[in-house]
């Protein structure tokens, strides 16, 4: 039976951007399976129907140049007003299993065929899919579980901290052209864990990572309307094991193993990286 009440006990502003391992804690995650990841521009003519504007986050390494103008979709969702991670004690009191979805829908008072029910089913299903070969993945529904699982991936003696995309001015346009203001910086880190926020009644993050399969970077962007963004992005080098139906291949007109796939992280995602992290300019 589900116990506890949601809402009143949701933690306030979540402002944890670094973590140094202590003598306590524990557990384990990057691929191309996420179909709900924000979706880049289509290269060349495409006779197919117009593409969802939110697919404008995928790009190639050739776009990482100072002065390059790129169409990018950034969600206007404000992380500070989004659902926050529950305290571990409360999250542990609520089942988090696809097999218990009917009970969860009753607890949250969502009709069986409602959009909320479908979103919960999608999130729980994604969290229970087996990881790809060489991948580590987990879903976190509390800050403690996220840190403990990340620590298991990085190692008990490794310090790690978080990177996030930051909007430096009021964000109003979902899709517009952004100009790369400076030479991009590469974040040199042996390991990374990308945590994507998922649709759920309270905050849930799908986290995944692999070693040596990525190039992480930071960019300074200015939108045509003057908006400024410090954005974090990643290029996945080896895509040979990805699902051929992944939306990135349709957007970039390529296939698994033919090229790397790059994408930006929205502001409500968290990218954990092993320290020390050396940042250098792309040349």
NUVEX-355133 format. One record per atom (N, C-alpha, C): x negated, y, z. Coordinates in steps of 0.02 Angstrom, whole numbers, padded with zeros to 5 digits, always signed. Last residue first. Layout:
REM residues N
XYZ...
END
This chain:
REM residues 283
-02007+01180-01556-02050+01210-01608-02037+01175-01674-01917+01225-01413-01919+01183-01473-01962+01218-01525-01999+01258-01259-01965+01282-01318-01971+01231-01374-01969+01161-01111-02012+01191-01160-01973+01211-01222-01958+01113-00945-01922+01143-01001-01971+01177-01048-01964+00972-00850-02006+01021-00883-01968+01048-00943-01913+00918-00696-01890+00930-00764-01932+00986-00794-01969+00790-00584-01968+00859-00607-01947+00864-00680-01793+00740-00585-01845+00791-00574-01913+00756-00570-01667+00687-00697-01719+00671-00649-01769+00727-00645-01504+00760-00707-01569+00744-00737-01620+00731-00682-01333+00761-00745-01383+00749-00694-01449+00728-00728-01217+00865-00799-01271+00825-00826-01325+00820-00773-01043+00883-00802-01103+00887-00761-01155+00841-00790-00910+00984-00871-00951+00924-00869-01014+00936-00827-00844+01102-00886-00823+01060-00831-00858+00992-00830-00893+01165-01000-00914+01191-00935-00893+01146-00877-00944+01037-01120-00901+01091-01096-00920+01109-01024-01091+01007-01212-01052+00989-01153-01008+01048-01133-01111+00969-01386-01115+01014-01329-01072+00987-01272-01204+00842-01475-01142+00875-01454-01155+00920-01395-01272+00744-01609-01280+00794-01555-01211+00822-01537-01338+00596-01667-01276+00633-01657-01286+00680-01598-01454+00545-01795-01436+00558-01726-01369+00596-01725-01415+00430-01927-01441+00492-01901-01423+00497-01828-01386+00297-01953-01410+00339-02008-01439+00404-01984-01331+00227-01845-01401+00215-01862-01429+00260-01916-01167+00233-01908-01211+00212-01854-01282+00198-01879-01153+00368-02031-01135+00303-02003-01184+00283-01948-01077+00526-02077-01133+00480-02072-01108+00415-02041-01002+00648-02067-01008+00610-02129-01070+00565-02129-00974+00712-01951-01039+00725-01981-01051+00688-02046-00844+00663-01924-00857+00735-01927-00921+00750-01965-00863+00527-01924-00815+00556-01971-00828+00631-01979-00951+00514-01820-00973+00493-01886-00926+00521-01940-00875+00556-01710-00933+00595-01731-00956+00577-01801-00777+00460-01683-00757+00521-01719-00818+00560-01744-00815+00290-01715-00823+00349-01672-00812+00412-01713-00811+00177-01789-00751+00219-01792-00758+00281-01748-00925+00106-01758-00921+00140-01824-00862+00187-01830-00993+00126-01599-00933+00104-01635-00929+00142-01702-01172+00111-01591-01109+00145-01580-01053+00114-01621-01297+00062-01614-01252+00019-01576-01184+00050-01564-01365+00163-01681-01353+00100-01717-01303+00055-01681-01407+00284-01638-01335+00273-01640-01316+00207-01672-01532+00356-01554-01516+00291-01583-01440+00280-01580-01519+00490-01504-01566+00472-01557-01546+00408-01592-01410+00615-01467-01420+00543-01458-01460+00517-01518-01437+00769-01399-01440+00732-01462-01454+00659-01446-01342+00884-01303-01384+00824-01307-01381+00796-01377-01333+01043-01215-01315+00995-01268-01362+00936-01268-01271+01180-01127-01312+01119-01124-01287+01072-01178-01273+01358-01146-01243+01293-01158-01295+01237-01152-01220+01504-01098-01281+01464-01089-01258+01392-01092-01136+01625-01192-01134+01559-01162-01204+01531-01156-01037+01770-01217-01104+01741-01207-01098+01675-01169-00934+01852-01339-00941+01807-01281-01012+01777-01278-00920+01926-01456-00963+01952-01403-00971+01907-01343-00852+01867-01557-00814+01916-01518-00855+01944-01459-00943+01775-01604-00927+01832-01647-00889+01886-01609-01046+01730-01460-00990+01721-01506-00979+01783-01549-01206+01678-01431-01162+01736-01430-01108+01725-01482-01306+01568-01328-01262+01581-01384-01223+01646-01375-01446+01477-01288-01411+01539-01273-01372+01558-01336-01464+01306-01240-01459+01357-01291-01425+01419-01264-01558+01162-01195-01518+01219-01173-01521+01273-01227-01557+00981-01214-01581+01048-01227-01534+01100-01199-01616+00813-01231-01574+00861-01196-01602+00931-01207-01609+00677-01324-01648+00738-01318-01601+00791-01290-01608+00498-01295-01579+00564-01299-01631+00619-01300-01647+00376-01250-01602+00377-01308-01575+00447-01321-01718+00350-01131-01754+00357-01195-01711+00361-01257-01591+00261-01045-01658+00289-01045-01684+00295-01117-01422+00316-01024-01471+00268-01048-01539+00302-01045-01259+00338-00947-01327+00358-00964-01369+00300-00988-01107+00412-00884-01143+00360-00919-01213+00385-00938-00952+00439-00801-01024+00452-00805-01059+00395-00840-00806+00519-00786-00835+00461-00821-00908+00478-00832-00727+00582-00644-00780+00591-00693-00803+00524-00720-00582+00655-00583-00616+00592-00597-00667+00606-00652-00479+00747-00475-00540+00747-00516-00571+00677-00521-00308+00692-00491-00362+00725-00454-00426+00715-00495-00232+00641-00595-00200+00687-00547-00251+00722-00502-00329+00656-00748-00305+00616-00691-00275+00665-00641-00438+00654-00882-00371+00673-00861-00345+00626-00806-00611+00681-00833-00559+00641-00865-00491+00664-00841-00770+00754-00865-00707+00755-00828-00653+00719-00868-00919+00664-00878-00866+00698-00914-00802+00696-00873-01087+00664-00848-01023+00652-00816-00969+00696-00848-01235+00588-00894-01185+00637-00914-01118+00618-00884-01393+00572-00834-01326+00545-00826-01276+00600-00844-01559+00535-00888-01504+00582-00878-01439+00543-00870-01738+00523-00877-01671+00494-00871-01620+00550-00865-01851+00599-00901-01851+00528-00920-01783+00496-00919-01843+00758-00977-01826+00717-00919-01824+00644-00940-01859+00911-01036-01896+00848-01035-01880+00811-00970-01759+01003-01129-01765+00983-01060-01797+00914-01058-01802+01125-01245-01793+01054-01233-01804+01040-01159-01721+01271-01299-01768+01240-01251-01752+01166-01244-01712+01364-01454-01685+01317-01404-01740+01288-01360-01746+01533-01471-01770+01466-01489-01746+01418-01435-01590+01624-01457-01660+01612-01443-01681+01543-01469-01458+01628-01504-01494+01690-01491-01569+01681-01483-01354+01564-01620-01407+01543-01575-01454+01602-01565-01187+01619-01627-01255+01626-01653-01305+01605-01600-01030+01544-01660-01079+01566-01611-01148+01568-01645-00864+01562-01716-00935+01553-01733-00978+01582-01678-00734+01480-01619-00762+01536-01655-00834+01520-01674-00602+01425-01521-00647+01408-01577-00669+01472-01612-00546+01488-01408-00559+01416-01408-00610+01398-01461-00586+01637-01328-00576+01605-01393-00594+01530-01389-00615+01678-01196-00546+01683-01221-00534+01644-01286-00707+01704-01055-00699+01658-01111-00627+01657-01134-00808+01834-00999-00740+01806-01001-00730+01766-01064-00979+01775-00990-00928+01827-00998-00860+01794-01002-01051+01662-00978-01077+01722-00945-01030+01781-00951-01017+01500-00948-00991+01556-00985-01010+01620-00947-01126+01364-00945-01100+01421-00908-01077+01476-00957-01147+01190-00926-01135+01246-00972-01102+01303-00934-01266+01124-00808-01198+01135-00832-01197+01191-00883-01364+01003-00724-01361+01057-00773-01288+01063-00795-01426+00949-00564-01374+00953-00615-01383+01013-00661-01560+00838-00511-01517+00897-00505-01472+00902-00566-01654+00725-00408-01619+00741-00470-01575+00801-00457-01794+00631-00351-01750+00689-00344-01715+00701-00412-01818+00462-00312-01818+00513-00364-01770+00570-00349-01811+00353-00232-01861+00403-00216-01862+00461-00265-01712+00269-00283-01704+00296-00216-01753+00351-00199-01656+00301-00449-01703+00270-00402-01701+00306-00336-01562+00334-00546-01626+00369-00546-01678+00335-00501-01456+00246-00514-01484+00248-00582-01553+00279-00582-01426+00270-00382-01443+00202-00401-01474+00199-00470-01392+00403-00391-01454+00385-00356-01475+00314-00374-01269+00394-00453-01325+00425-00489-01391+00406-00457-01198+00335-00347-01207+00298-00410-01264+00327-00451-01205+00438-00251-01232+00372-00235-01245+00332-00299-01141+00543-00318-01211+00550-00298-01242+00482-00284-01011+00488-00336-01050+00512-00393-01125+00515-00376-00971+00462-00206-00979+00405-00252-01020+00425-00313-00967+00593-00154-01012+00544-00126-01025+00486-00174-00865+00651-00228-00933+00677-00235-00984+00626-00210-00754+00536-00309-00774+00574-00250-00846+00597-00261-00737+00461-00418-00679+00499-00396-00691+00532-00328-00826+00410-00558-00831+00437-00491-00769+00477-00475-00869+00269-00651-00822+00323-00642-00824+00345-00569-01017+00223-00742-00974+00218-00684-00924+00276-00686-01147+00137-00831-01089+00181-00829-01051+00171-00764-01288+00110-00929-01261+00108-00861-01203+00157-00858-01338+00013-01070-01305+00072-01041-01287+00058-00968-01385-00099-01130-01434-00049-01110-01404+00012-01077-01238-00122-01218-01303-00150-01203-01353-00094-01187-01102-00034-01136-01138-00058-01194-01205-00086-01173-00996-00089-00999-01046-00044-01029-01077-00076-01091-00822-00129-01011-00890-00150-00996-00939-00103-01030-00693-00024-00950-00727-00054-01008-00799-00071-00989-00639+00047-00846-00648-00025-00836-00679-00061-00895-00626+00177-00886-00670+00164-00829-00683+00089-00819-00531+00164-00985-00599+00183-01003-00648+00166-00947-00419+00134-00905-00444+00085-00954-00516+00100-00973-00404+00253-00832-00419+00190-00797-00446+00137-00844-00376+00341-00940-00434+00351-00897-00453+00286-00861-00256+00286-00994-00316+00295-01035-00379+00301-00993-00170+00295-00883-00186+00230-00911-00250+00233-00954-00164+00434-00868-00193+00393-00815-00213+00325-00841-00101+00467-00988-00167+00493-00974-00202+00452-00920+00022+00404-00973-00022+00383-01027-00093+00406-01015+00072+00476-00864+00061+00404-00857+00013+00379-00911+00084+00603-00920+00039+00593-00863+00022+00518-00855+00182+00583-01016+00113+00599-01038+00063+00589-00982+00283+00439-00966+00268+00510-00967+00197+00522-00993+00334+00315-00944+00315+00332-01012+00297+00406-01020+00361+00312-00803+00319+00261-00834+00293+00282-00903+00348+00469-00714+00386+00418-00752+00339+00373-00792+00264+00496-00563+00262+00506-00635+00303+00451-00669+00234+00501-00424+00300+00520-00449+00299+00538-00523+00122+00448-00369+00116+00516-00395+00182+00543-00425+00173+00322-00334+00143+00365-00283+00140+00438-00306+00211+00271-00458+00262+00282-00407+00236+00330-00354+00087+00261-00517+00137+00306-00547+00193+00321-00497+00029+00164-00434+00002+00232-00436+00052+00282-00465+00104+00052-00466+00105+00077-00397+00080+00149-00395+00068+00037-00602+00138+00049-00582+00143+00078-00512-00077+00018-00591-00048+00078-00620+00025+00088-00601-00154-00085-00549-00110-00055-00499-00078+00009-00525-00235-00119-00653-00186-00169-00632-00136-00140-00582-00324-00013-00656-00272-00017-00708-00217-00066-00687-00365+00070-00505-00367+00009-00546-00310+00008-00595-00385+00129-00371-00408+00156-00435-00420+00097-00482-00288+00169-00225-00313+00121-00275-00335+00157-00339-00343+00272-00097-00299+00270-00154-00326+00220-00205-00441+00277-00003-00375+00254+00020-00325+00248-00037-00549+00333-00063-00552+00261-00050-00484+00234-00028-00514+00467-00061-00514+00432-00126-00515+00356-00116-00529+00493+00078-00463+00495+00047-00462+00458-00019-00667+00473+00096-00619+00437+00138-00549+00436+00107-00725+00564+00005-00729+00491-00007-00678+00453+00034-00623+00701-00047-00670+00671+00001-00669+00596-00006-00600+00724-00225-00575+00712-00158-00632+00692-00112-00645+00854-00337-00657+00787-00312-00631+00781-00240-00512+00960-00397-00578+00948-00369-00584+00875-00346-00432+01024-00542-00431+00979-00484-00503+00964-00461-00485+01194-00585-00467+01126-00602-00464+01083-00539-00536+01316-00560-00464+01308-00546-00440+01238-00563-00667+01308-00598-00653+01330-00529-00580+01322-00510-00666+01274-00733-00683+01222-00684-00665+01242-00613-00542+01322-00840-00588+01349-00791-00603+01297-00738-00523+01290-01010-00510+01266-00942-00564+01291-00895-00546+01320-01138-00537+01378-01094-00522+01355-01022-00671+01230-01228-00608+01231-01192-00605+01292-01147-00746+01279-01373-00756+01275-01301-00687+01279-01268-00807+01238-01528-00747+01238-01488-00766+01231-01414-00903+01327-01647-00901+01285-01587-00834+01294-01551-00996+01351-01792-00929+01352-01764-00924+01303-01705-01150+01436-01789-01117+01372-01785-01046+01381-01759-01291+01506-01857-01221+01521-01839-01181+01456-01844-01459+01531-01809-01409+01487-01840-01339+01504-01813-01548+01602-01733-01512+01638-01786-01460+01596-01821-01652+01463-01706-01635+01531-01687-01603+01567-01746-01581+01302-01724-01628+01353-01748-01604+01422-01726-01513+01170-01735-01548+01196-01676-01602+01246-01697-01461+01109-01844-01426+01168-01820-01462+01202-01762-01533+00994-01864-01547+01050-01909-01512+01114-01887-01477+00900-01780-01538+00934-01757-01555+00994-01801-01299+00928-01793-01360+00891-01806-01420+00932-01780-01143+00913-01699-01189+00947-01745-01251+00903-01754-00984+00934-01620-01036+00891-01647-01079+00929-01697-00884+01019-01592-00939+01017-01543-00996+00974-01568-00753+01028-01657-00809+01071-01671-00858+01075-01612-00639+00963-01628-00695+00921-01649-00758+00963-01662-00539+01052-01605-00579+01034-01547-00636+00986-01564-00469+01060-01726-00519+01111-01710-00565+01092-01652-00449+00916-01821-00433+00946-01757-00487+00997-01740-00454+00945-01997-00478+00912-01937-00459+00951-01875-00334+00924-02127-00375+00968-02085-00393+00934-02019-00346+00767-02218-00309+00820-02185-00355+00862-02141-00479+00745-02342-00434+00721-02291-00399+00780-02258-00575+00793-02427-00506+00792-02452-00456+00769-02400-00698+00904-02388-00667+00843-02363-00594+00842-02386-00856+00974-02426-00784+00970-02438-00757+00903-02414-00977+01004-02292-00955+00991-02360-00880+00987-02365-00960+00949-02130-01009+00971-02179-00984+00954-02249-00861+01008-02001-00866+00961-02056-00913+00990-02108-00916+01036-01833-00893+01060-01897-00904+01007-01951-00869+00941-01706-00906+00992-01739-00885+00997-01809-00715+00875-01463-00727+00849-01530-00755+00900-01575-00743+00811-01305-00726+00867-01348-00753+00855-01417-00702+00638-01285-00751+00692-01279-00731+00748-01326-00621+00534-01303-00589+00594-01277-00638+00650-01268-00696+00427-01340-00655+00457-01393-00623+00522-01369-00848+00367-01299-00796+00412-01275-00758+00445-01332-00954+00298-01356-00889+00266-01355-00833+00314-01336-01088+00320-01366-01045+00354-01413-00976+00324-01413-01183+00353-01218-01166+00317-01278-01126+00356-01328-01279+00336-01070-01252+00385-01116-01241+00349-01181-01307+00240-00802-01258+00268-00850-01276+00301-00917-01265+00166-00487-01289+00174-00556-01269+00225-00609-01314+00178-00301-01289+00143-00362-01296+00171-00432-01339+00267-00115-01346+00209-00162-01323+00210-00235-01392+00323+00071-01358+00323+00005-01363+00261-00039-01528+00393+00170-01465+00357+00162-01444+00356+00089-01636+00472+00167-01649+00402+00183-01586+00360+00176-01599+00571+00021-01616+00564+00092-01629+00490+00105-01637+00661-00128-01620+00599-00093-01642+00600-00021-01558+00810-00167-01623+00781-00148-01608+00719-00108-01471+00890-00290-01467+00837-00240-01537+00810-00229-01373+01027-00351-01436+00991-00342-01428+00940-00287-01253+01089-00353-01290+01087-00416-01359+01056-00407-01099+01101-00293-01159+01063-00280-01198+01054-00345-00977+01165-00277-01034+01204-00299-01099+01167-00283-00813+01168-00287-00866+01117-00288-00928+01149-00318-00694+01242-00185-00744+01252-00238-00800+01202-00232-00611+01116-00092-00610+01180-00126-00663+01184-00179-00536+00952-00098-00588+00998-00076-00587+01060-00119-00373+00908-00055-00421+00916-00109-00472+00969-00089-00274+00898+00039-00341+00878+00060-00393+00883+00005-00159+00936-00023-00182+00977+00033-00254+00961+00052-00172+00830-00133-00157+00901-00140-00187+00941-00083-00103+00680-00062-00147+00715-00108-00130+00789-00107-00108+00579+00084-00074+00627+00041-00124+00665+00000-00109+00403+00130-00140+00469+00122-00098+00513+00078-00102+00242+00048-00094+00286+00106-00126+00353+00091-00024+00112-00038-00063+00173-00042-00050+00217+00019-00043-00060+00000+00000+00000+00000-00044+00062+00000
END
